[in-house]
Amino acid sequence: MPGVDLNYLMRQATKLTEKVKKRKEELANETVEGKAGDGLVTVVATATQDIKTIKIDKKAIDPNDTSMLEDLITAACNAALAQSKTYAQAELDKVSGGIKIPGLTA
């Protein structure tokens, strides 16, 4: 193909891949929160989808209704993981300019 420098394109692709990998490593240290029950349960997760902490307000603890607490914990975890996924994708899109790289960006 005349006028197309494939070596240049390959170098640019490699640079982009390195930037995305670096940003993914940084995301492991960034956190988001998910809450349920008006904040009775708060879950903190990393942007790489690891749960870091779960905080439960004493008002949420009813020995006669453990299923409610279980539901609140599940809802807060799901909220934190959804927030994590959305945040991470937005951050990776910033780095990649929205280009989807199989195996690196979703």
C-alpha positions as CSV (number, residue, x, y, z in Angstrom):
1,M,0.0,0.0,0.0
2,P,1.6,3.2,-1.1
3,G,1.8,6.0,1.5
4,V,1.1,3.7,4.5
5,D,4.0,3.1,6.9
6,L,3.1,-0.2,8.5
7,N,6.0,0.0,10.9
8,Y,4.7,3.3,12.2
9,L,1.2,1.8,12.7
10,M,2.7,-1.2,14.5
11,R,4.7,1.1,16.8
12,Q,1.6,3.2,17.5
13,A,-0.4,0.0,18.3
14,T,2.3,-1.2,20.6
15,K,2.3,2.2,22.4
16,L,-1.4,2.1,22.8
17,T,-1.3,-1.5,24.1
18,E,1.3,-0.4,26.7
19,K,-0.7,2.6,27.8
20,V,-3.8,0.4,28.3
21,K,-1.9,-2.2,30.3
22,K,-0.4,0.5,32.5
23,R,-3.8,2.1,33.1
24,K,-5.3,-1.3,34.0
25,E,-2.6,-1.7,36.6
26,E,-3.4,1.7,38.0
27,L,-7.1,0.8,38.2
28,A,-6.3,-1.9,40.7
29,N,-5.6,0.9,43.2
30,E,-8.7,3.0,42.4
31,T,-12.0,2.3,44.3
32,V,-15.7,2.8,43.8
33,E,-18.6,2.4,46.2
34,G,-21.9,0.5,46.0
35,K,-24.6,1.1,48.6
36,A,-27.9,-0.5,49.4
37,G,-30.7,0.2,51.9
38,D,-30.1,3.9,51.9
39,G,-26.5,3.3,52.9
40,L,-27.1,0.6,55.5
41,V,-24.6,-1.6,53.6
42,T,-21.7,-0.1,51.7
43,V,-19.3,-2.1,49.6
44,V,-16.0,-0.7,48.3
45,A,-14.5,-2.4,45.3
46,T,-11.5,-1.7,43.1
47,A,-11.9,-0.7,39.5
48,T,-10.6,-4.1,38.7
49,Q,-13.6,-5.8,40.4
50,D,-12.1,-6.9,43.7
51,I,-14.2,-6.3,46.8
52,K,-12.1,-4.4,49.3
53,T,-14.4,-3.7,52.2
54,I,-18.0,-4.2,53.3
55,K,-19.5,-1.9,56.0
56,I,-22.8,-2.8,57.7
57,D,-24.7,-0.3,59.8
58,K,-25.9,-1.8,63.1
59,K,-29.4,-0.8,62.1
60,A,-29.3,-3.4,59.3
61,I,-28.6,-6.2,61.7
62,D,-31.8,-8.0,62.8
63,P,-31.2,-11.5,64.1
64,N,-34.7,-12.4,63.2
65,D,-34.4,-11.3,59.5
66,T,-31.0,-12.4,58.2
67,S,-32.4,-12.7,54.7
68,M,-32.8,-8.9,54.5
69,L,-29.2,-8.4,55.5
70,E,-28.1,-11.0,52.9
71,D,-30.2,-9.1,50.2
72,L,-28.6,-5.8,51.2
73,I,-25.1,-7.2,51.0
74,T,-25.8,-8.8,47.6
75,A,-27.3,-5.6,46.3
76,A,-24.4,-3.4,47.5
77,C,-21.9,-5.8,46.0
78,N,-23.7,-5.8,42.7
79,A,-23.9,-2.0,42.7
80,A,-20.1,-1.7,43.5
81,L,-19.2,-4.2,40.8
82,A,-21.4,-2.5,38.2
83,Q,-19.9,0.9,39.2
84,S,-16.4,-0.7,38.9
85,K,-17.1,-2.0,35.5
86,T,-18.5,1.2,34.2
87,Y,-15.7,3.3,35.7
88,A,-12.9,1.0,34.4
89,Q,-14.4,1.0,30.9
90,A,-14.7,4.8,30.8
91,E,-11.0,5.1,32.0
92,L,-9.8,2.6,29.4
93,D,-11.8,4.4,26.7
94,K,-10.0,7.6,27.6
95,V,-6.6,5.9,27.1
96,S,-7.5,4.1,23.9
97,G,-9.7,6.8,22.4
98,G,-12.6,4.4,22.3
99,I,-10.7,1.8,20.2
100,K,-11.6,-1.7,21.4
101,I,-8.5,-3.9,21.8
102,P,-9.3,-7.6,22.1
103,G,-8.0,-8.9,25.4
104,L,-7.3,-5.4,26.8
105,T,-10.4,-3.4,26.5
106,A,-14.0,-4.7,26.7
